[in-house]
Amino acid sequence: MRKKSSCQKTFRKKSFGFHQYWIIYFTEKIKGVEEKDYVTFIKAKSYCLAKNILLEKVKEDYLNKKLLPLKTAFTKNESRSVKNEIKLGSVRGYMLHENYKNSLTGDKLSIEDWSDAREASFPNLKNFLFKKEIPRPEGYTNKFNKTNYEQLKKIGFKKGKENWSHKNRKGTYLPVDQRKGMIFKGKWVKWDKEEMKKSKNQIIDALTLNNNNRFKTAEYLNIGRNSLYKIMTRIESLDWWNENYPYTRPTPPILPTEVRSQLQKNAMKVRMSNGEIPFSSLSSEQKQKRTDNRLKAIKKSSSIYRKSLIPIITEALKCNDNIRRKAASSLNVKEGTFRKWLKMTENYVNWTKDYPSPHNK
């Protein structure tokens, strides 16, 4: 017959709209202090909240002056480190309900029992945690389990000649550094020189056909790559193979500047979406260098643009008798824009002297 499921499992997952009374069994685990088991009552709207309230109260009591007569006060950092060393173990809680039965008598809770649970529960007006210590039976490592140390001595791996591997695998195991020139046939034996030479030639032929690619060579020989390396090291050292049959990785194709720039921008957008601030880790010298390089790049691009305007302006002036208005009209730009071009490029060409306008006196 299937065992009836406990209602406590449902209660522990549920969050109630009003306070419930929980009876909680727990173990105080404090560094440097002997573990002790207790039982107490906690008032909370959920089981999870009840456990948190209990843990905070235990930490508060441990840091209290009354519990620590040798040290009356802690600094903030010390209290924080001490709190991290206080933990609760083997926590188990049960909610008191109308059909809850007393574990000692087996009877349902009476009105007096409910009254006692309400008065002993925490939080309360006195801010005192009522907890009863439960004596731990001798030999138990916690309130549930007892460790049989004599049984532990009989199980597990033994050292030396009594070890199972030493008794049952004698002759079948060989250290890796001693396997050169050996082959495993039920046990490790010397590899016949003719067979070794034949295997070596097969590997060399496969490497040559696959451009010394180890992975493709292993596939060609129908073995795994790790198996290929093992066979290679038993014939010759890896240094010999790497020297005579090195594998050079093919260089990846060079991406166009526009594509590479777009990829870098996309990568930076992802990093910025994760909260990273671009160039925040640079020093003041690196930031100044970056600014100088950016200004140089702007000047360089500006210079290239201005030089590209010179042949356009020259051709337009020659075709229009050096008249600026007609030259601008032939280029479909405003006269003001054309004169701006002239001013931008006057460091390279003296337009007034070399291409004088007929309207000027």
Residue, then its C-alpha position, 0 to 999 in steps of 0.5 A: m500500500r502506498k504511503k500517505s504523503s505528509c501535509q508538512k511538505t505542502f506547508r513548507k512550500k506555501s506562503f500564508g497570509f498570516h503568521q503560523y507557528w513552526i517547531i524547528y529542530f536545528t544544529e548550531k554549527i559555530k567555528g571553534v565551538e562544539e555542535k549542539d542540537y536544539v528545538t524551538f518555536i518560530k512565528a512566520k508566514s512561511y517556512c523559508l522566512a522562519k529559517n531566516i529569522l532563526l539564523e539571524k537571531v542565532k547570529e545576534d545572540y552569539l555576538n551578544k556580550k552575555l555569550l562572549p564574556l572574553k570579548t565585549a565588542f566587535t568592530k564592523n569587519e570582525s562582526r561580519s567575519v564572525k557572522n559568516e562562521i555561524k551556520l545552522g545544520s540539519v534544519r527540519g521544521y513542522m507547522l502546527h495545525e489543527n490535526y498536529k499530534n504531540s510526538l511524545t504523547g501522540d495526542k492532538l494539541s490542546i488549548e494549553d499546548w497552543s498557548d505555550a507554543r504562542e508564548a514561547s515562539f520568536p519573535n516576541l516582546k522580550n526579543f528572547l529565543f526560547k530553545k531547548e537542547i536535545p542531548r546527542p547520543e554517544g557516537y553520533t556525528n549529527k542528530f541523525n547518523k552514527t559513524n561506525y569507524e571500525q567498519l570504515k577501516k575494513i572498506g576502501f583501498k589499501k596501500g602497498k602490496e595489499n592493494w587490489s591493483h597490485k595483486n590483480r594487475k601485476g604485469t599488466y600495468l606499465p608507467v607511461d615513461q617506460r612504454k617506448g618500444m613496448i606494445f600491449k598484448g594482454k600484458w606489456v611486451k617488447w614491440d617487434k622491430e619490423e612491426m614497429k617500422k611498418s606502423k611508423n611508415q603507415i603513420i608517415d604516409a598518412l601524415t604526408l597525405n593529410n598535410n601533417n594534420r594529426f586529426k585527419t591522419a587519425e581519421y584516415l587510419n580509423i583510430g582516435r587522435n589520442s590513440l595516434y599520439k600514444i602510438m607515435t610516442r611509443i615509436e619516437s618521441l613527440d619532438w621527433w614527429n614535430e620536427n620532421y612532420p610539423y603541422t602549420r595552421p593555415t592563416p585565416p583569410i584577411l577581412p576587408t577593413e569595413v567588415r573588420s570594423q563592423l565586427q569590432k563595433n558589434a563586439m563593443k556594443v555587446r560589452m557596453s550592454n553588459g555595463e562595460i565603459p569603453f577605455s575606462s581602464l586606460s591610464s592618463e598617458q594612454k588616454q593622451k596618446r589615444t587623443d593625439n592619435r585621433l587628432k592625427a587621423i583627423k588631420k590626415s583624412s582632412s588633408i587627403y580630402r583637400k588634395s582630392l579637391i585640387p584637380i576638380i577645382t582646377e578643371a572647373l576654372k580652366c573650362n570657365d575662364n577662371i570665373r568662380r561663379k561659372a565654375a561653381s555652376s558647372l560643378n552644381v554647387k553654390e558659389g559660397t561652397f566653391r569659394k570655401w573649397l578655394k580657401m581650404t586648398e590655398n595652402y597647396v595652390n595660390w589660386t589668386k596668382d595662378y588662376p586670376s579671375p578676369h573681374n579682378k583689377 
